[in-house]
Amino acid sequence: MNLKKSILVSVVGAMALLGGQAAVAEELRIGVEGAYPPFSKKEADGTLSGFDIDIALALCAQLERECELVEQEWDGMIPALIGKKYDAIVASMSITEDRKKQVDFSEKYYQTPSRFVAKEGAEFELTAEGTKDVKIGVLRGTTLQCHVEKVYPDADLRLYNTQEDVFADLVAGRLDMQLNNTLQAIDGFLNTPQGEGFAFLGQNVDDPECLGEGTGIAVRKGDPLAGELSAAIEAIRADGTYQAINDKYFDVDIYGE
Amino acid sequence: MENERSFLEYLQHVSENVSPINFVLIYDNIGRFFEGALVTLQLTFLALLVGGLIAVPLAIARAYRKPYLSPAIRLYTYVFCGTPLLVQVYLFYFGLGQFEAVRESFLWDPILSSPWWCVMIAFTLNTAAYTTEFLRGAIETTPHGEVEAAKACGMSPTTRMRLVVLPNAFRRALPAYSNEVIFTLHGSVIASTVTLQDLLGVGRWLNGRYYLAYEGFLTAMVFYMAIVFLISIAFKMAEKRFLRHLRPREGSNLAKAQAAL
């Protein structure tokens, strides 16, 4: 009992500390990733670029607020938001029921499907039995982890810190297949020299419960920023800014229906 | 059964109303944490065992300054003690996997393709390097008198090593070794960066699965603390047993003075 109490006290104390720090800053701080091309990636000189980054900057311009991009590894994304390391997440985060328990979302800013990638000609049956002991790699803490654990419980699921590590192990042969966003798979892997000899496997994943309905911007629970961001998304959709960014990276309109 | 249900209800109540931590999720997944603890213990103690066995001959070669051998071992320990364990694990895991030749060699399929083996090799070489150096120190500080006495008794160099030098060097190294064991345990968290589900891996899995910040890490922390607690007790007992001759005798003035402190 005592131990439990003291743990509680220390955690609450740590939260208060973090909160105190954040209250001082006035500019809008946006959490981004950086290892998920073409949505976000790091240039050789250390600057960030990509679709998510451009969208974040466009939204800041629309809201007329100073912005600071804060880099964060994927599996700490939501905890860092709750811990007030930044105020919003623009990092290709799908809007799901599980996540809504922790954070609020803006309206979606794009929606694209996910699909498996494996060696060209690989024959895996995408069923619970067909994937028994098949080595499947996904990014830790994604909607895809939720999907694979739910639909393919007997698969040998391996969780990675970055999507780049997933591809590295797919090439090295430590994985039989991997699952992620189709556009990211095409531009970040299949169209690169590394991805030669690999191809999509099966159909687009259909699992709204795990995969959610589109990609939104996460903010802390109850933060009115969600509404402001939704309005800003609508505004940049209307004035053509969104289209320009979209065309910079993709041949198709990724906003979806 | 009745009892268990009310306990769960209590947890649910605490999690929803009192604490910022969701104890129900921890309770539901506690089995995974035990599995993770098993992986952590396995990695740590296998690496320590094999690393320790490698370290003994290397330390002897270093302490007696065997030509060629000693500088080569020094280079090895310098590299492994002088670089971060994370870099070493990445080198074995991602580094070797880059080379076509490695991927097609006989070593790839059972060993280097598996994260467990890559981590195991890196951990073993790392702990062997550290152990070699402080064991060398312990051998070098063997009092001359002990060696001379052993010679006077007519012991051959091997017997001397086996019965006098090594046992006493182990005794002198024992307190330092408890640190090495705990450092290796702490270092084992690196396994989770290359997909292994060790204790930290399970903690990160839980956080990732339910988008939490504290629950997974706190539970892993409690497990690590429990393991370290058991390790320190084991070493206290070992020191009591093997370093008995260094303690003041009961009833002596020194013992009384220490007791008074």
Contacts between the chains, C-beta under 8 A, distances in Angstrom:
chain1	res1	chain2	res2	distance
A	7	B	21	7.8
A	7	B	218	6.7
A	8	B	19	5.4
A	8	B	20	7.6
A	8	B	21	7.2
A	11	B	20	6.3
A	11	B	21	6.7
A	11	B	214	6.0
A	11	B	218	7.5
A	12	B	20	6.6
A	15	B	20	7.1
A	75	B	204	6.0
A	75	B	207	6.6
A	75	B	208	4.8
A	78	B	211	4.5
A	78	B	213	7.5
A	79	B	207	6.9
A	79	B	211	7.8
A	79	B	212	7.0
A	79	B	213	3.2
A	79	B	214	7.8
A	82	B	213	5.9
A	83	B	213	6.4
A	98	B	210	6.8
A	98	B	211	6.3
A	99	B	211	5.5
A	101	B	211	7.6
A	102	B	211	4.8
A	102	B	212	7.6
A	103	B	211	7.8
A	137	B	195	7.7
A	140	B	204	6.2
A	140	B	205	7.2
A	140	B	208	4.5
A	141	B	204	7.9
A	141	B	207	7.0
A	141	B	208	3.0
A	141	B	209	7.3
A	141	B	211	7.0
A	142	B	208	7.8
A	145	B	208	6.2
A	145	B	209	6.5
A	146	B	209	7.1
A	149	B	209	7.4
A	158	B	115	7.8
A	158	B	195	4.1
A	159	B	195	6.1
A	159	B	201	7.7
A	159	B	204	7.5
A	159	B	205	6.4
A	159	B	208	6.9
A	160	B	195	6.3
A	161	B	193	6.2
A	165	B	94	7.4
A	168	B	94	5.8
A	168	B	97	7.0
A	169	B	97	7.2
A	169	B	195	7.8
A	171	B	97	8.0
A	172	B	94	7.9
A	172	B	97	3.6
A	172	B	98	7.4
A	172	B	103	6.5
A	172	B	113	7.3
A	173	B	103	6.2
A	173	B	108	7.8
A	173	B	113	6.4
A	174	B	97	6.9
A	174	B	113	5.4
A	174	B	114	7.9
A	174	B	115	7.5
